[in-house]
Amino acid sequence: MTDRERDVLRREILNLIRLGHNRWTSIEKRGCSLGFDFATSNTVKRQFYGYLLPFGHVERIERGRYALTEKGKRLLALLS
């Protein structure tokens, strides 16, 4: 996966959460159906749990539900 593909996937995941898709299953399903050949269940999971969540762009508000943080909003603005 290239840096550009990672950025596109991260932007789309953050945008999904911003639009109200705050449950992991919804994020995963919609992330995989974006129409990009690199957007698989595994790559969505890696970007979400391996980058966005640990680096504080997304926070867990309760089991299975997530919200954008201020840091996530700034990243989304930067990637858009």
Rosetta blueprint (number, residue, H / E / L):
1 M L
2 T L
3 D H
4 R H
5 E H
6 R H
7 D H
8 V H
9 L H
10 R H
11 R H
12 E H
13 I H
14 L H
15 N H
16 L H
17 I H
18 R H
19 L L
20 G L
21 H L
22 N L
23 R E
24 W H
25 T H
26 S H
27 I H
28 E H
29 K H
30 R H
31 G H
32 C H
33 S L
34 L L
35 G L
36 F L
37 D L
38 F L
39 A L
40 T L
41 S H
42 N H
43 T H
44 V H
45 K H
46 R H
47 Q H
48 F H
49 Y H
50 G H
51 Y H
52 L H
53 L L
54 P L
55 F L
56 G L
57 H L
58 V E
59 E E
60 R E
61 I E
62 E E
63 R L
64 G L
65 R E
66 Y E
67 A E
68 L E
69 T L
70 E H
71 K H
72 G H
73 K H
74 R H
75 L H
76 L H
77 A H
78 L H
79 L H
80 S L
